[in-house]
Amino acid sequence: MDPDFSDEEDRYERICHQPSKSNVINPDEVIDLTPLRKKDDTGIEEPRSSTNGTLKLDDGVYTGEILDGRANGRGVLMKWDGHRYEGEFINDMPDGKGILLRLHGSNSTEKIYEGRFLENKFDGQGTFYWSDGSRYQGTWKN
């Protein structure tokens, strides 16, 4: 027994309440004391903050689901270059199923691509549309 502790229970209590990320009680046992995000000191982890709203991104303005302050979920990105993306987002980027459109004035759109995206690039099954009406349907790899 360590002379600094009166008994094994005292040793355990004092080590576990030291402010550190993890504490070693013996070489075979590590207790992780990393604090959780708590709500009202109940010990229950808070849910991640989710809402609908609008964000200004590097390549345009996003409107849709926002999780932890970023475009995550379904939404629409009006790009500065005149394109519009409608679909799924992960961490402010088109990622998942989506449609990329070219806007012509206020009432007309032209479909450019419909399919899967990965980190803002065509990836997986999708169809690319040319302005002359021809198209390519297949698998894309970014």
N, C-alpha and C positions, 0 to 999 in steps of 0.2 A: 504494500500500500504506500502511496506517495505521502510523505509527511505533511504536505500542505493541505491535505484533505482529511476530514474526520472519519469519513467512511466512503464507500463506493457511490452511494446515492448523492452525497455532498459533492464528490468529484464530478459526477455526471451533471448535476444542476449548475455548478459554477462554470464548467467548460461550455455547456450548451448556451449559456446566457452571455458569453463574451461576444462583442460585436465584430464578427468576421464572417466571411462567406461560407467557409466550412471549417469544422473543428475536428481534429483527430482525437478520439478517445483512446483507441489502441490501434495498432497497425492494421488490424482487420476490419475496423469499423469507422466509417466517415459519416458524419451527419451534416447534411447541407442545410444551412440556415439562410440561404438567399431569400430576401424578403419578397413576398408576393405583392402584386398590386391589390390593395385591400379597399373595401368599401365599408365605411363606418366601423372600422376595426373589428369586423365580424370574422375576418380570416377568409372570406369568400372572395375569389378573384373577380375583379370587375370585368364585365364584357367589354370587348373592343368597341370604341365609339363608331357608330355607323349612322349615316344620314343621307339625304338627297340634297344636292346643291350644285353650285357652279364654281369651277376653278379655272384660273388662268395658267395654262401650261406653256412650255417653250414653243410648241408648234400650233397653238390655238386656244380656244375656249371650250372647256369640257362642262357638260351638264349631265348629271346622273348620280349614281350611287357613289358615296364617298366613305371610305373606311380608313380610320387613323389619319385623316387629312390628305388622303391621296385618292386618285381615281381608281376605284376597285369595284367591280361588279358591272352592271349594264349601264351604258350611257351613250352620249353623242359628243363627238369632237368636231367643232367647226374650225378647220385649219386656216391659217393665215394665207395659204397658197390657193384658196378657193375650193378645196376638197372637203368632203364631209365623211366622217367615219361613224357608223352606227354599229354598236355591238358590245362585246365584252372587253373589260380592261383589267389589268393587273399592274399595280404600282405605276400609274400614270401612262401606261402604254397599251395600245391595242394588243390583246392577247386572248385568244379563244375564237369563237365564231363572230364574224362581222361582215359588213358591206362597206366598200369604199366607193364614194360617188363624186362626180365632178359637177359642180353647180354652174348652171347657165342662166343668169338672171335670177329673178325671184321665184319663178314658177317651174323651171325646167331643170331636171337632173339627168345625168348620164351615168349608168353603172360602169365602174371600172373593174372591180374585183369583188367576188363574193366567195367566202370560204373561211378557212382557218388562218389565224395569225399567231405568231410567236414573237414576242418582244418587238412589236411594230413592223414585222416583216411577214410576207406571205409564207406560210409553212403548213404543209399537210394538204388535204383535199381542198380544191378551190377552182374557180372559173375566172379567167381574165377576159375582159370584153374590150375589143378595139372599136373606135368610133365608126368604122365602116360596116359594123354588124358582125364581123367574124369574131370567133372566140376560141380560147384554148381551155379545155377542162382536163385536169389531171392533178398530179401530186407535186407540190412545191417544197423546196428545201431552202431555208434561208442561209 
